[in-house]
Amino acid sequence: MVQQNSVHKAYLQAEETNDDGGACRFSLKLDQKLTLQVVIPILMWMKDAIYPMRAVVRQTGLTAHVIRAWERRYGAVVPHRTSSRRRLYSMADIERLKLLKRGVSVGNSIAQIAKMDTEALRALLSSESAARPRRVEPPATRSASPQAYIDETMEAIRQLDAAAMERALDAASVALPRFVMMNHVVLPILEKIGRWWADGRLKVVNEHIGSMVLRQFLGEALRTVDPEEGAPVIITTTPAGQWHEFGAMIASVVAVDVGWRAIYCGPNLPAEEIAAAVHEKNASVVALSIVHPTDVHQLKKEIQRLLRLLSPQCRLVVGGQFARKLDGQFGTPSPTFVSDMQALQEFLQTLIVE
């Protein structure tokens, strides 16, 4: 009879050799006493859960952020975990995620349909499809309109409804590419929150709730990324005296979207701390977000100190509403100034090509 610890050993060896492709490699060192009764469940496991996150993203069209959020919040799927805690998905998981995406796209709440088993979900979508009249939809639909998600989110902020705000952001994440989500939904929402607070349409409590949910959303988007092995590293933060962190967080997501490993270090970091992070992570780029008006002379000195501390191989890029006031005030070396997230994306893409 095979001992239980021998079975565990075989499973662990199989899991550790998982690669990042659409399937898995296995290298099993089986004891001579190991019988077919153990090999069969291993082969069944190989057949059932073999797809890593990257393959699931390709097949479903969902982002890794959305998939992990649906897992954690709603138990939408329960992937297999290897001994190194990496997720592996089955074809049944992928099929279920496709159905959930379809259900959300036609207006169902993910919180409700995630509770249904796959057959019930398939039946629901079939009945809804049959009930809807056949017609050709115009090209501009809600699911493709950033403005619709902005309006929905702002209404949720006005109503102090954090859950509705989360649902609107999640729905936008499903429907829109990540860069479009950041540049044409999240950034306009932040700008609108600021304007509405300034003209009295929002109170401080509305601003706090909106900021809280957006901070959680962006933090989750960064925690759930899975960059390629050997991806170049970018450090994102704000310099000393700058507490507004959203620009640096969004820059991190934009960087990840074009193939970088982004390490967001929080706001208000002195030059020495930023340089230490660069050294520790062997970063190729530092991105600073400067939004709030401040002492220009002191801020310039802080950036000059950072430039002296960085190696010539590490590029410093600066963006944000207040950054333009510093452009042209440096000699050599000088930071690279970017006017918006589109310019940052193009700059980072150029560095990867180089």
C-alpha positions in Angstrom: 0.0 0.0 0.0 1.4 3.4 -0.9 2.1 5.8 2.0 0.3 9.1 2.0 3.5 11.2 2.1 4.7 9.5 -1.1 1.6 10.7 -2.8 2.1 14.3 -1.6 5.7 14.2 -2.8 4.7 13.2 -6.3 2.1 16.0 -6.4 4.5 18.6 -5.3 7.1 17.6 -7.8 4.5 17.8 -10.6 3.4 21.3 -9.5 6.8 22.9 -9.1 7.7 22.3 -12.8 4.7 24.3 -14.0 5.6 26.8 -16.8 3.9 29.9 -18.2 2.6 28.5 -21.4 -0.8 27.1 -22.3 0.0 23.8 -20.7 2.3 22.4 -18.0 5.5 20.4 -18.0 5.9 17.6 -15.5 8.9 15.8 -14.2 7.8 13.1 -11.8 10.3 11.1 -9.8 8.1 8.2 -8.6 9.2 5.6 -6.1 9.3 2.1 -7.5 6.5 1.1 -5.1 4.2 3.8 -6.4 1.3 2.1 -8.2 -1.1 3.0 -11.0 -3.6 4.1 -8.4 -1.5 7.2 -7.7 -0.5 7.8 -11.3 -4.1 8.0 -12.4 -5.2 10.9 -10.2 -2.0 12.8 -11.2 -2.8 12.4 -14.9 -6.4 13.5 -14.1 -5.0 16.6 -12.4 -2.8 17.3 -15.4 -5.8 17.1 -17.7 -8.0 19.2 -15.5 -6.0 22.2 -14.2 -3.2 23.1 -16.6 -3.8 26.7 -17.6 -1.8 29.5 -15.9 -3.3 33.0 -15.5 -1.7 34.4 -18.7 -3.4 31.7 -20.8 -6.7 32.4 -19.1 -6.4 36.1 -19.8 -5.9 35.4 -23.5 -8.8 33.0 -23.8 -11.4 34.9 -21.8 -10.5 38.5 -22.7 -10.7 39.4 -18.9 -7.8 41.0 -17.2 -5.9 39.3 -14.4 -7.2 41.9 -12.0 -10.8 41.2 -12.8 -10.3 37.4 -12.6 -8.7 37.6 -9.2 -11.2 40.1 -7.9 -14.1 37.9 -9.0 -12.4 34.9 -7.2 -11.8 36.8 -4.0 -15.0 38.7 -3.7 -17.5 36.3 -5.2 -15.9 32.9 -5.4 -16.6 32.9 -9.2 -14.0 30.1 -9.7 -11.6 28.2 -7.4 -8.4 27.6 -9.2 -5.9 24.9 -8.2 -2.9 26.2 -6.3 0.6 24.8 -6.8 2.9 24.4 -3.8 4.4 27.9 -4.8 0.8 29.4 -4.7 0.5 29.9 -8.4 -2.9 29.5 -9.9 -3.8 26.8 -12.5 -7.2 26.8 -14.2 -9.2 24.1 -15.9 -11.2 24.3 -19.1 -14.3 24.3 -17.0 -13.0 27.4 -15.1 -12.3 29.2 -18.4 -15.7 28.4 -19.8 -17.3 29.6 -16.6 -15.4 32.9 -16.7 -16.5 33.4 -20.3 -20.1 32.9 -19.3 -19.7 35.4 -16.4 -18.2 38.0 -18.7 -21.1 37.5 -21.1 -23.5 37.8 -18.2 -22.0 41.1 -16.9 -21.8 42.5 -20.4 -25.6 42.2 -20.8 -26.3 43.9 -17.5 -26.3 41.2 -14.8 -24.7 41.8 -11.4 -21.5 39.7 -11.0 -22.4 39.4 -7.3 -25.7 37.6 -8.3 -24.6 35.4 -11.2 -21.4 34.3 -9.6 -23.5 32.4 -7.0 -25.0 30.2 -9.8 -23.6 26.9 -10.9 -22.4 26.8 -14.5 -25.4 25.0 -15.9 -27.8 27.4 -14.3 -25.7 30.3 -15.6 -25.7 28.9 -19.1 -29.5 28.4 -18.9 -30.0 32.0 -17.7 -28.0 33.5 -20.5 -29.8 31.3 -23.1 -33.2 32.4 -21.8 -32.2 36.1 -21.7 -30.9 35.8 -25.2 -34.1 34.2 -26.4 -36.2 36.9 -24.7 -34.4 39.8 -26.3 -35.6 40.9 -29.6 -33.1 40.4 -32.5 -31.8 43.7 -33.7 -28.5 45.2 -34.9 -26.9 47.2 -32.1 -25.3 50.5 -32.9 -21.5 50.5 -32.6 -21.5 52.9 -29.6 -22.9 50.8 -26.7 -22.7 51.3 -23.0 -20.0 48.6 -22.7 -17.7 50.5 -24.9 -18.4 54.0 -23.6 -15.9 55.3 -21.0 -18.3 58.2 -20.3 -21.0 55.9 -19.2 -18.8 54.4 -16.5 -17.6 57.8 -15.4 -21.2 58.9 -15.0 -22.1 55.8 -13.1 -19.2 56.1 -10.8 -19.8 59.7 -10.1 -23.4 59.1 -9.2 -22.3 56.4 -6.8 -19.8 58.8 -5.2 -22.6 61.4 -4.9 -24.9 58.8 -3.2 -22.0 57.7 -0.9 -22.4 54.2 -2.3 -19.0 52.5 -2.3 -20.4 49.1 -3.4 -22.0 50.7 -6.5 -18.8 52.5 -7.3 -16.9 49.2 -7.1 -19.4 47.6 -9.4 -19.1 50.4 -12.0 -15.3 50.2 -12.0 -15.3 46.4 -12.2 -17.7 46.5 -15.2 -15.5 49.1 -16.9 -12.4 46.8 -16.3 -14.2 44.0 -18.1 -15.3 46.1 -21.0 -12.3 48.3 -21.7 -8.6 47.8 -22.3 -6.5 48.6 -19.3 -4.9 51.7 -20.8 -8.3 53.1 -21.8 -9.6 52.3 -18.3 -6.8 54.3 -16.7 -6.6 57.2 -19.1 -10.2 57.6 -20.0 -12.1 56.5 -16.9 -10.0 56.7 -13.8 -8.1 59.9 -14.5 -11.3 61.8 -15.6 -13.1 60.5 -12.4 -10.3 61.9 -10.3 -10.4 65.2 -12.1 -14.2 65.4 -11.8 -14.0 64.6 -8.0 -11.7 67.6 -7.6 -13.9 69.9 -9.6 -17.1 68.9 -8.0 -15.5 69.3 -4.5 -14.2 72.7 -5.4 -17.6 74.0 -6.7 -19.6 72.5 -3.8 -21.3 69.6 -5.6 -19.4 67.1 -3.4 -18.7 67.3 0.3 -15.5 66.1 2.0 -17.2 62.8 2.9 -18.0 62.1 -0.8 -14.4 62.9 -1.8 -13.1 60.6 0.9 -15.2 57.7 -0.1 -14.4 58.1 -3.8 -10.7 58.3 -3.1 -10.8 55.3 -0.8 -12.5 53.1 -3.5 -10.2 54.3 -6.2 -7.1 53.7 -4.0 -8.3 50.1 -3.3 -9.1 49.6 -7.0 -5.6 50.7 -8.2 -3.8 48.9 -5.4 -5.7 45.7 -6.4 -4.8 46.2 -10.0 -1.1 46.4 -9.1 -1.2 43.4 -6.8 -2.8 41.1 -9.4 -0.3 41.7 -12.2 2.0 38.9 -13.4 4.9 40.5 -15.4 7.1 38.5 -17.7 10.2 36.9 -16.2 13.1 39.4 -16.7 10.8 42.4 -17.3 12.5 45.7 -16.7 11.8 47.4 -13.4 10.3 50.9 -12.9 10.0 52.6 -9.5 7.0 54.9 -9.1 6.5 57.4 -6.3 6.1 61.1 -5.5 9.0 63.2 -4.2 9.3 64.6 -0.7 6.4 67.0 0.1 4.0 65.5 -2.5 1.3 63.4 -0.9 -1.1 63.0 -3.9 -0.4 59.4 -4.9 -3.0 58.6 -7.6 -0.8 59.8 -10.5 2.1 57.5 -9.4 -0.3 54.6 -9.0 -1.9 55.0 -12.4 1.6 55.4 -13.9 2.4 52.0 -12.4 -0.6 50.3 -14.1 0.3 52.0 -17.4 3.9 50.7 -17.1 2.7 47.2 -16.4 0.5 47.3 -19.4 3.5 47.8 -21.7 5.6 45.1 -20.2 7.3 46.6 -17.1 7.5 45.3 -13.6 6.2 48.3 -11.6 7.1 48.8 -7.9 4.9 51.5 -6.4 6.7 52.8 -3.2 4.0 55.2 -1.9 4.0 59.0 -1.8 6.3 61.6 -0.2 9.7 59.8 -0.5 13.0 61.7 -0.1 15.6 61.3 -2.8 17.8 59.0 -0.7 14.9 56.5 -0.2 14.1 56.5 -3.9 17.7 55.8 -4.8 17.9 53.0 -2.3 14.8 51.3 -3.9 16.4 51.7 -7.3 19.6 50.0 -6.1 17.7 47.2 -4.3 15.5 46.4 -7.3 18.0 47.2 -10.1 15.4 49.5 -11.6 15.9 51.1 -15.1 13.4 53.9 -14.6 12.1 56.1 -11.8 8.7 57.8 -12.5 7.8 60.8 -10.2 4.3 62.2 -10.1 4.1 65.9 -9.1 0.5 67.2 -8.8 0.2 69.8 -6.0 1.7 73.3 -6.1 4.7 73.5 -3.8 8.0 75.3 -3.2 9.5 75.1 -6.7 13.0 75.9 -5.5 12.9 73.1 -2.9 11.3 70.6 -5.3 14.0 71.4 -7.9 16.8 70.7 -5.3 15.1 67.4 -4.4 15.1 66.3 -8.0 18.7 67.4 -8.6 19.7 65.4 -5.5 17.9 62.3 -6.9 19.7 62.8 -10.3 23.0 62.8 -8.6 22.2 59.6 -6.6 21.0 57.7 -9.7 23.3 55.9 -12.0 23.6 57.2 -15.6 21.8 54.0 -16.7 18.6 54.8 -14.7 16.2 57.2 -16.4 14.2 59.7 -14.4 10.8 60.6 -15.9 8.5 63.3 -14.3 4.8 63.9 -14.9 1.8 65.5 -13.3 -0.1 68.8 -13.4 2.6 70.7 -11.6 5.6 69.1 -13.3 5.3 71.3 -16.3 6.5 74.3 -14.2 9.8 72.5 -13.7 10.3 71.6 -17.4 13.3 73.5 -18.8 14.8 74.4 -15.4 17.5 71.7 -15.4 20.8 71.4 -17.1 22.6 68.1 -17.6 21.5 65.6 -16.5 17.9 66.4 -16.7 14.7 64.5 -16.1 12.4 63.5 -19.0 9.1 65.3 -18.7 5.9 63.7 -20.0 2.7 65.7 -20.5 0.2 62.9 -19.9 -0.2 59.1 -19.5 -0.1 58.6 -23.3 3.3 60.2 -23.4 4.5 58.1 -20.5 3.3 54.9 -22.3 5.1 55.9 -25.5 8.3 56.7 -23.6 8.3 53.3 -21.8 7.5 51.4 -25.0 10.5 53.1 -26.6 12.8 52.0 -23.8 11.7 48.4 -24.1 12.4 48.4 -27.8 15.8 49.8 -27.2 
